[in-house]
Amino acid sequence: MALSSRRKFLKISTGTITGIVATSALSPVVTGCKFIEEKTKRNVKDIKKTPTMCDVCFWKCGAIAHLDNGKLWKIEGNPNDPLSNGRLCPRGTGGIGVNSSKDRLTSPLIRKNVNGKDQWIEVTWGEALDYIAEKMKIIKSKYGPESMALFSHGSSKFFDHLINAYGSRNTCAPAYAQCRGPREIGFQLTFGDSINSPERTDIENAKCITLIGSHLGENMHNSQVQEFSKAIEKGASIIVVDPRFSVAASKAKYYLPIKPGTDMALILAWINVIVKEKLYDVEYVEKYGYGFDEFVVEIEDNTPEWASTITEIDTQLIVDTAHEMARYKPATLVHPGRHVTWYGDDTQRSRAIALLNALLGSWGRKGGFYFPSVYEIPKYKYKPYPSSETPNIDEANKTYPFLTPGMGLSTDIRKATITEKPYPVKGWFVYATNLLGSLPNQEETIKAIKKLDLLVVVDIVPSEIAEWADVVLPESTYLERYDELNTDPFKINYVSLRQPVVESPNNQKPSWWIAKKLAEKLDLGEYFPWKDCEEYLDTRLKAAGLSLAELKEKGVITGKQNPLYIEEGIEPKFKTPSGKIEFYSLQLKEKGFDPVPKYTPTEEPPDGHFRLLFGRAPVHTFGKTQSYGYLKELMPENEVWINSNVANNFGLKSGDRVKLKNTEGIVTDPVLVKATERIRTDCVYLVHGFGQQSKALKSTYKIGASDAQLTSKYKMDPIMGGTGMNINFVSIEKEEYNG
């Protein structure tokens, strides 16, 4: 019987990994008073400091790990790093908990059928890689290399290189279509350029900052939060638009508790006020704008009175906040957000934000959006990848005309796996991402998984996706490995390094090693000609006049400070068809889309239901940090935010437990109630990443509620394929709980 017809969820239970659980002699967990007590006993002479790069989130902050007699003690920011400025966020500081997590994977596992029953069998690395290579060769021979797809999230690009060398172009990251993709396209259509990561926002110098559903201070993007604090200290005017009174809202001069799903109407009304009262940057718009007259006609009816009835925001408040933004132009920043996949019209909403910034003259201006620069490090010179006449799945489908080439849509690959159109996808290689937590509609993901001939999962902990795999490979943590150099665009040129601080405690391996060894077994060793990652990195650095030895010592090397703004002499170049800021987009019009964004109503919650909203917490990153000892102690579970009046109607109070049930009948595990006036009555809110269903995650199993379980409906953005996920509704079921 073929594996694809019998694949089942197979729990990596405690019994499965008995004897190979991480003992972590390297870093005993010390918390609370014990931590303080032990700290006083440390001898400074015994402390070794090693610079590296954090990997708890995607910000890649420069860090310095402290070892006491060879054991991890603490980690703090590298003062020479422009991203951390010597400080780490709470989750970065608590990141050392990953090394001592009792939930860590410790040896390769293969799913095998023993006496008619699937079991996890601990194997050697050689056995695991031989198994994978054999399956990949069969898939390539039978279906073609494009039938192998990669899903990845993280700093390592070695698996992308491996899959491309294998002959497939079907690589993707959920961080694109499930997070920031619509934002990038919305700004590209307007300015011809992206926001990038880290964002090119000049928060520190902004005199007015508008946040629309952006939870700075909860979503802990280090340098942004540091700059936000400085802006507040300087007296910047803060405007916050959110159905929930967030941490950022507590710093605001104006708080607009908007009705969920109506953000576009508010943005268009702001634009209407600024245009009609001629409060925009006239000289900037005349010099750099294209299609402004047509744009003015399109937004004429989007009055504050019209928007007030839709958004439930007072008309005068809409006018006052428009005036506030105009008062401080061009040092007014309407933040583009990060996780912007909300309602399915997300590219157009992001474009509306871009147009509002364009009116205020903030693109390329101090206090708005700066022009980033990159430390140029030559790429390693590999032989060309195999040529192929078979397009990747996104190109073959041609469904989303403005999808960035090469970014890949996770949902398109999932659909192709189920339907085998435009061609079969028979293998998934999943690196550092739990697809059951990141993709909407878990049922569709499981349906696709059951069609696979091979599912390989590389991770640090046994996530939910791992328990559907054929092979599970344990990766070394970021404190135990080298990774790719970091040269992300920023205010100053820099290159930073991730290097091993301690050895892996068990049989874990770094991603570069796994990719290289698997390539050799696939007869692709010529694509990994370097001996090890040190040789690879040193080759690249020497080509730039640097060396690995120097970077290992410093952790980060900065280059020259380039001009950042138009005021400093930069003449902006807009990579749009007109060569200007496109207020009226002929690109969109030619493809059948609105050339200027329009408001489209979203579906209302059914009776007795609430719109489900979700977000981040300062001490957790997605669903991967809940088992880190220090961070788990700070936030062991999530709560559901419910308006106090609604809670009272249900007979609920803070500390009670409820279950949430969506309109498809999916029910969560019990979750604590947070009864609060800080949220509207028509929605509820969860911190993402809890309610994990992998039994091997002993410290987090079924603790809290999973928003991913409830996100069974989604709406595709027709422009670039983003998945709008804030369209799910839930009811509240009181749970009898005895502690």
Order of alpha helices (4+ residues) and beta strands (2+ residues): alpha-beta-beta-beta-alpha-beta-beta-alpha-beta-alpha-beta-alpha-beta-alpha-beta-beta-alpha-alpha-beta-alpha-alpha-alpha-beta-alpha-alpha-alpha-beta-alpha-alpha-beta-beta-beta-alpha-alpha-alpha-beta-beta-alpha-beta-alpha-beta-alpha-beta-beta-beta-alpha-beta-beta-beta
